[in-house]
Amino acid sequence: MSSKTVYRFFTAILISFMLSACSVMDEHDLYHRINEAYDFEVTHCDSFAMVTGFGRGEKALSDAKLDAIIHGEELGGTHIVWLQTDHGEPTKVVAVIYKCLR
């Protein structure tokens, strides 16, 4: 086999691995800019918003939390503190968004 053929083979394998990794990546696995915290961890921060999140189905709680986290990030928050969880249909979470200076 020539070196050009070997190079093409390894490039094709690398691309297929990258594409398969992207296809199985779940949004829950992505990095988020906001940090989950307890209320005693954000005493030096400014609370400025409350957010809610909703989820349905098999992953209702994680979807509801992700929904709230996304809202908090859109508002520019750095930390989120969970206040309430309602496991009804749909599942609902309520949280306070904080902005902490780093």
C-alpha positions as CSV (number, residue, x, y, z in Angstrom):
1,M,0.0,0.0,0.0
2,S,1.3,3.5,-0.8
3,S,1.6,6.1,1.9
4,K,-1.2,8.1,0.1
5,T,-3.6,5.2,0.4
6,V,-2.8,4.7,4.1
7,Y,-3.3,8.4,4.8
8,R,-6.7,8.4,3.1
9,F,-7.7,5.3,5.0
10,F,-6.8,6.8,8.4
11,T,-8.4,10.1,7.4
12,A,-11.7,8.2,6.6
13,I,-11.6,6.4,9.9
14,L,-11.0,9.6,11.8
15,I,-13.9,11.4,10.1
16,S,-16.2,8.4,10.8
17,F,-15.3,8.4,14.5
18,M,-15.9,12.2,14.7
19,L,-19.3,11.9,13.0
20,S,-20.4,9.0,15.2
21,A,-19.3,10.9,18.3
22,C,-21.3,13.9,17.3
23,S,-24.4,11.8,16.5
24,V,-24.5,10.2,20.0
25,M,-23.7,13.4,21.9
26,D,-26.6,14.4,24.0
27,E,-27.4,18.0,24.8
28,H,-27.2,17.1,28.5
29,D,-23.5,16.3,28.1
30,L,-22.6,19.7,26.7
31,Y,-20.7,22.3,28.8
32,H,-22.8,25.0,30.4
33,R,-21.5,28.4,31.6
34,I,-23.7,28.4,34.7
35,N,-22.8,26.6,37.9
36,E,-25.2,24.7,40.1
37,A,-24.8,25.8,43.7
38,Y,-26.3,25.7,47.2
39,D,-27.6,28.9,48.7
40,F,-24.7,29.2,51.2
41,E,-22.2,29.2,48.3
42,V,-23.7,32.4,46.7
43,T,-24.0,34.6,49.7
44,H,-21.5,37.1,48.2
45,C,-23.4,37.2,44.9
46,D,-26.3,39.2,43.5
47,S,-29.5,37.3,42.9
48,F,-31.4,38.9,40.0
49,A,-33.9,36.5,38.5
50,M,-36.1,33.5,39.0
51,V,-36.4,30.9,36.3
52,T,-38.6,27.9,35.7
53,G,-38.0,24.9,33.6
54,F,-40.4,22.2,32.3
55,G,-39.8,18.7,31.1
56,R,-41.9,15.7,30.0
57,G,-41.4,12.0,29.5
58,E,-38.7,9.7,30.5
59,K,-36.1,12.4,31.3
60,A,-38.5,15.0,32.6
61,L,-36.5,16.2,35.6
62,S,-33.2,16.5,33.7
63,D,-35.0,18.2,30.8
64,A,-36.7,20.7,33.2
65,K,-33.4,21.5,34.8
66,L,-31.7,21.9,31.5
67,D,-34.5,24.3,30.4
68,A,-34.0,26.4,33.5
69,I,-30.2,26.4,33.1
70,I,-30.5,27.6,29.5
71,H,-32.8,30.5,30.6
72,G,-30.3,31.4,33.4
73,E,-27.4,31.4,30.9
74,E,-29.4,33.6,28.5
75,L,-29.9,36.1,31.3
76,G,-26.2,36.2,32.0
77,G,-26.2,34.3,35.3
78,T,-23.2,32.6,36.7
79,H,-24.9,30.4,39.3
80,I,-28.2,28.6,39.7
81,V,-29.8,27.5,43.0
82,W,-32.7,25.1,42.9
83,L,-35.7,26.1,45.0
84,Q,-38.5,23.8,44.1
85,T,-39.2,20.6,42.1
86,D,-42.8,19.6,41.1
87,H,-42.9,16.0,39.7
88,G,-46.3,16.5,38.1
89,E,-47.0,16.4,34.4
90,P,-45.1,18.3,33.2
91,T,-42.3,18.2,35.7
92,K,-41.4,21.8,36.8
93,V,-38.4,23.2,38.5
94,V,-37.9,26.7,40.0
95,A,-34.5,28.3,40.6
96,V,-32.8,31.6,41.5
97,I,-30.2,32.9,39.2
98,Y,-27.1,34.7,40.7
99,K,-24.4,36.7,39.2
100,C,-21.1,36.3,41.1
101,L,-17.9,38.2,40.4
102,R,-15.1,35.8,39.9
